[in-house]
Amino acid sequence: MTDHQTGTREEWLAARLELLEEEKALTRRSDELARRRLELPWVRIDKQYRFETDEGTASLADLFRGRSQLLIYHFMFGPEYTAGCQTCSSIADGFDGSVVHLANHDVTLCAVSLAPLAKLQAYKQRMGWSFLWASSFDGDFNYDFNVSFTEQQQQLGAIEYNYRKGDVSSRTNDIAANEAAAEGRAKFAAGTGTDWATYARQTPGMSAFALEDGVVYHTYSTYTRGLDGLWSMQQWLDRAPRGRNEAGPWWRRHDEYDKE
């Protein structure tokens, strides 16, 4: 027998209708936040960023691929990593299904990482992904958008992430519950072939850009829990009978579950 509260269908329906009103209120609030995102001022980007892609060297404007809107997922994959971050990998598993729909709505979806292109290509092949993934290796893009940090910045605690200044070496990734525990941090870092300090010099996020009359504008960025809505696995779990039901990071890359 379950130890969860049980009841009649009538009791369930009464509780469900009460919850429905709260869900509707949350939806309306979410719609309002979406509207306010659109009202943020656009910031012109004059810096000439360069990326390496499967098709060769590209500018930020080139990543739009002829469209007027660009969404970039800042994928945690540093130059020292031997594999992409497990959390970013589980989020990216949902990209390929969205790319074609976004492309037909004037939006290009692209991942960007600091690792060299060859590493990204090998990992992309391993994961079976086809979405656009560009390398910003040896450039300023990741640093300017506060998702990569130098070892010196880390040692000095002179970093800014999620619009706050602090010490990235001891940060807790809000996406990964209880990852701050030493054992959990070491395990997550080891999964990318690094130690925690090296692993933590990369952070997740997403940024949006617009292209008008040949000019690129930065319109929006979000980090940590701001990425929850992009992580489709967690959205499903939030509606499962036991919810996320996690005491720590339990997820793996999709090709690793049968190895344990």
JOSUL-V945368 format. One record per helix or strand of 2 or more residues. SS is the DSSP state (hx for helix, st for strand). FROM is the first residue (numbers start at 1). TO is the last residue. If there is no record, write none. Layout:
ss->{SS:SS}
from->{FROM:FROM}
to->{TO:TO}
This chain:
ss->{hx:st:st:st:hx:st:hx:hx:st:hx:st:hx:hx:st:st:hx:hx:hx:st:st:hx:hx:hx}
from->{9:43:50:56:62:69:86:95:107:117:132:141:151:159:164:168:182:196:205:215:224:232:257}
to->{38:45:53:59:64:74:92:103:113:127:135:144:156:161:166:170:190:199:212:223:230:237:259}
